[in-house]
Amino acid sequence: MIKYNFNAVIKAWLDAAPEDRNLALGATILLQLDGNKIRHNNIMRNLGRNAGLIESELRRHYELRVNRPSEEDKEKIRKEAKDLLSEKFSHKSGNTAAAFKAGRRADHDTLPEEIQSLYRKNLELRHSMQQLHLQIRNLLKSRKDCAPQDLKDLCALLKKQDTEYRLNWKKYDDYGKE
């Protein structure tokens, strides 16, 4: 089987000067990329009018193909996600989540509203973090349906919410101890 570097063909077409481009070839490349015969026929009817469409679609496809994460990158992202779930959110000894009870102070009702709102915000954050944790776990289990960027974005969001959650608890717990 011949190895065909299709990215090089797309890049060569995009790098050509607009007046030197073979629009029929560009339309054919686009057909090979997405297989949309109806759009290809419509483009071929009026190539001059559709030159911008051909260029923008080929550029979009080229960017997607070039910036696609490799298998090593995908595995690295999966490993980071697994490590995140196991290190911060497991019930290991010394983890404050294992010893978590109600968390509400005895003098909660006498605290200022802004401090009480931290407690309420943490209840929402805790629920949201549980949902994110579940989503990440499910994405890790279903290998074929998982887009690495989705997994990376969910992990970043979980880290951000965890940081906010911990800061809120610190403010809530430390209020009045100064």
Order of alpha helices (4+ residues) and beta strands (2+ residues): alpha-alpha-alpha-alpha-alpha-alpha-alpha
